[in-house]
């Protein structure tokens, strides 16, 4: 009933304005207003700054190749590529490996580059057979599995001191299968880590940056998207050997998906 009354009032107002200024004039004003709104929305969208935070140059290269008008700078010993992707202002920070590198680069992107959206892409290891080599997955939640306050306050491993649960939520684009991510400053074949990540935490994928970026973005209130190409699968031999052998296949997969990833991250 409330909605019907609102619609009825709007129709009365619509007819009153038509009567006052004439139907033709009203239609012209309405069309002009719609055009101005469309232009404003386009200007707003194109003025937004998207920033990729990527660990390795090889992981960043498929996205750098899609940029135009590129200017390369350096800050905090990180290489930064500024330019446009698909006509939209974009920056790519090659942050280096690990949580601290990723976190400080993300904060720089938000505070200095004024990024409205953070995107992390790169290679990662699968912890189960639901993932395939060179397949791309988007992350819906992340945990830092090397953060441990169990002895101090009894919270589960991965529960950051300022949060009540171990999992940090990410934005999703719904263009690739969703997975959960465990982040830690370790690259190994440790049986202990594998049991922790699968039996206790229940993660699908592991990396060394995503969870730290998620923490920064949650505190800053900035949307964060993460997309991972699988370089190795636990239980399929040496992680190092798989990573080395599958690097090119992952880079090719990311290159093909670059446009979908870019526009999927809103």
C-alpha positions in Angstrom: 0.0 0.0 0.0 2.8 2.4 0.9 4.5 1.7 -2.4 1.3 2.3 -4.4 0.8 5.6 -2.7 4.3 6.6 -3.6 3.8 5.7 -7.2 0.4 7.6 -7.3 2.0 10.7 -5.9 4.9 10.5 -8.4 2.3 10.2 -11.3 0.4 13.3 -10.0 3.7 15.3 -9.8 4.7 14.1 -13.3 1.4 15.3 -14.8 1.5 18.6 -12.9 5.0 19.4 -14.2 3.9 18.5 -17.8 0.9 20.8 -17.4 3.1 23.7 -16.1 5.9 23.6 -18.7 4.3 21.7 -21.6 4.7 18.1 -22.6 7.4 18.7 -25.3 9.5 20.8 -23.0 9.2 18.3 -20.2 10.3 15.4 -22.4 13.3 17.4 -23.5 14.3 18.2 -19.9 13.8 14.6 -18.9 16.0 13.4 -21.7 18.7 16.0 -20.8 18.5 14.9 -17.2 19.0 11.2 -18.1 21.9 12.1 -20.3 23.6 14.2 -17.6 23.1 11.4 -15.1 24.7 8.9 -17.5 27.6 11.2 -18.2 28.1 11.8 -14.5 28.1 8.0 -13.8 30.7 7.5 -16.6 33.0 10.2 -15.4 32.7 8.9 -11.8 33.6 5.3 -12.9 36.5 6.4 -15.1 37.9 8.6 -12.4 38.2 5.7 -10.0 41.6 4.3 -9.3 42.1 0.5 -9.4 45.3 -0.8 -8.1 46.8 -4.2 -8.4 49.1 -5.5 -5.7 51.1 -8.4 -7.1 54.1 -10.2 -5.6 56.3 -11.0 -8.6 57.1 -9.3 -11.9 56.3 -12.5 -13.8 52.8 -12.5 -12.2 52.3 -8.8 -13.0 53.5 -8.8 -16.6 50.2 -10.0 -18.2 48.4 -7.0 -16.6 51.2 -4.5 -17.4 51.0 -5.6 -21.0 47.3 -4.7 -21.0 48.1 -1.1 -19.9 48.6 2.0 -22.0 50.4 5.3 -21.3 52.5 3.6 -18.7 54.8 5.6 -16.4 57.1 3.6 -14.1 58.0 5.0 -10.7 59.4 3.6 -7.5 58.4 4.0 -3.8 59.4 2.1 -0.7 61.7 0.1 -3.0 58.6 -1.2 -4.9 58.2 -0.7 -8.7 54.9 1.0 -9.6 53.3 1.1 -13.0 50.8 4.0 -13.5 48.6 4.2 -16.6 45.3 3.0 -18.0 43.7 -0.4 -18.5 40.7 -0.4 -20.9 40.5 3.4 -20.5 40.4 3.4 -16.7 43.1 4.8 -14.5 45.1 1.9 -13.0 48.2 1.3 -11.0 50.2 -1.9 -10.5 52.5 -2.3 -7.6 55.0 -5.2 -7.8 55.2 -5.6 -4.0 57.6 -8.5 -3.5 57.0 -11.8 -1.7 55.4 -12.0 1.7 52.9 -10.5 4.1 54.8 -7.3 5.1 55.6 -6.4 1.5 52.0 -6.9 0.5 50.6 -5.0 3.4 52.8 -1.9 3.1 52.2 -1.8 -0.6 48.5 -2.0 -0.1 48.5 0.8 2.4 50.6 2.9 0.0 48.1 2.2 -2.8 45.2 3.4 -0.6 46.9 6.4 1.1 49.1 7.8 -1.6 47.7 6.5 -4.9 44.1 7.0 -3.6 43.0 3.5 -4.8 39.3 2.9 -4.6 39.7 -0.9 -5.3 42.6 -3.3 -4.6 43.1 -6.4 -6.8 45.6 -9.2 -6.0 46.5 -11.7 -8.7 49.2 -14.4 -8.8 50.2 -18.0 -8.5 49.3 -20.1 -5.5 49.3 -23.7 -4.3 46.2 -25.9 -4.1 45.6 -27.9 -1.0 43.1 -30.3 -2.5 41.9 -31.8 -5.8 39.1 -29.4 -6.2 41.6 -27.1 -8.0 43.5 -27.8 -11.3 46.9 -26.6 -12.4 46.7 -23.2 -14.3 43.0 -23.0 -13.2 41.9 -19.5 -12.0 39.9 -19.2 -8.8 38.6 -16.2 -6.9 39.0 -15.9 -3.2 35.9 -15.4 -1.0 37.7 -15.5 2.4 41.3 -15.6 3.7 43.1 -16.5 6.9 46.7 -15.9 8.1 47.7 -19.3 9.3 51.0 -18.3 10.8 49.3 -15.9 13.2 49.0 -17.7 16.5 47.7 -16.3 19.8 46.4 -19.7 21.1 48.7 -19.7 24.2 47.8 -16.1 25.0 44.1 -16.0 24.7 42.9 -19.4 23.4 41.6 -18.1 20.0 42.0 -20.5 17.0 45.1 -20.2 14.9 44.7 -17.5 12.3 42.4 -15.3 14.5 43.9 -11.8 14.3 43.8 -9.9 17.6 41.3 -7.3 16.4 38.9 -9.8 14.9 36.5 -12.4 16.4 36.9 -15.1 13.7 39.9 -16.4 11.8 38.4 -15.8 8.3 38.5 -12.4 6.6 35.9 -11.8 3.9 36.7 -10.5 0.4 34.6 -9.1 -2.5 33.9 -11.6 -5.2 33.3 -11.1 -8.9 31.4 -14.4 -9.5 33.3 -15.2 -12.7 35.5 -18.0 -11.4 34.9 -20.7 -8.8 35.2 -19.5 -5.3 37.8 -20.8 -2.9 39.2 -20.1 0.6 42.8 -18.9 1.0 45.4 -19.5 3.7 48.3 -17.0 3.8 51.6 -17.4 5.6 55.2 -16.4 5.2 56.2 -20.0 4.3 56.9 -21.8 1.1 57.4 -25.5 1.9 56.3 -29.1 1.8 55.8 -29.3 5.5 53.5 -32.2 6.6 52.6 -30.2 9.7 51.5 -27.1 7.7 49.5 -29.4 5.4 47.6 -30.9 8.3 47.0 -27.5 9.9 45.7 -26.0 6.6 43.5 -28.9 5.6 42.3 -30.7 8.8 42.1 -27.6 11.2 41.6 -24.5 9.0 40.0 -26.2 6.0 41.6 -23.9 3.3 41.6 -24.7 -0.4 44.6 -22.6 -1.5 47.7 -21.2 0.1 49.8 -18.2 -0.7 52.1 -15.6 0.9 50.2 -12.3 0.4 46.4 -12.4 0.1 45.4 -12.6 3.8 47.6 -9.6 4.7 46.1 -7.5 1.9 42.6 -8.4 3.1 43.5 -7.2 6.6 44.6 -3.8 5.4 41.6 -3.4 3.1 39.1 -4.3 5.8 40.6 -1.7 8.1 40.6 0.9 5.3 37.1 0.1 4.1 38.4 -0.5 0.5 37.0 -3.3 -1.7 39.5 -6.1 -2.2 39.4 -8.9 -4.9 41.9 -11.7 -5.2 42.3 -14.2 -8.1 44.8 -17.1 -8.0 46.2 -19.3 -10.7 47.2 -22.7 -9.4 50.9 -23.5 -9.9 51.1 -26.6 -7.7 48.9 -29.2 -5.9 49.7 -30.7 -2.6 50.5 -34.4 -2.8 51.7 -34.2 -6.4 55.4 -34.0 -5.8 57.8 -31.2 -4.9 56.0 -27.8 -4.5 59.2 -26.1 -5.9 59.4 -28.3 -9.0 55.7 -27.9 -9.8 55.9 -24.1 -9.3 58.8 -23.9 -11.7 57.3 -26.2 -14.3 53.9 -24.5 -14.3 54.9 -20.8 -14.1 54.3 -20.2 -17.9 51.0 -21.9 -17.9 49.8 -19.8 -15.0 51.0 -16.6 -16.7 49.2 -17.5 -19.9 46.0 -18.2 -18.0 46.2 -14.9 -16.2 46.8 -13.1 -19.5 43.7 -14.6 -21.1 41.6 -13.7 -18.0 43.0 -10.2 -17.6 40.0 -8.3 -19.0 37.5 -10.4 -17.0 39.4 -9.9 -13.8 39.7 -6.2 -14.4 36.0 -5.6 -15.0 34.9 -8.2 -12.5 36.6 -6.2 -9.7 34.1 -3.4 -9.2 
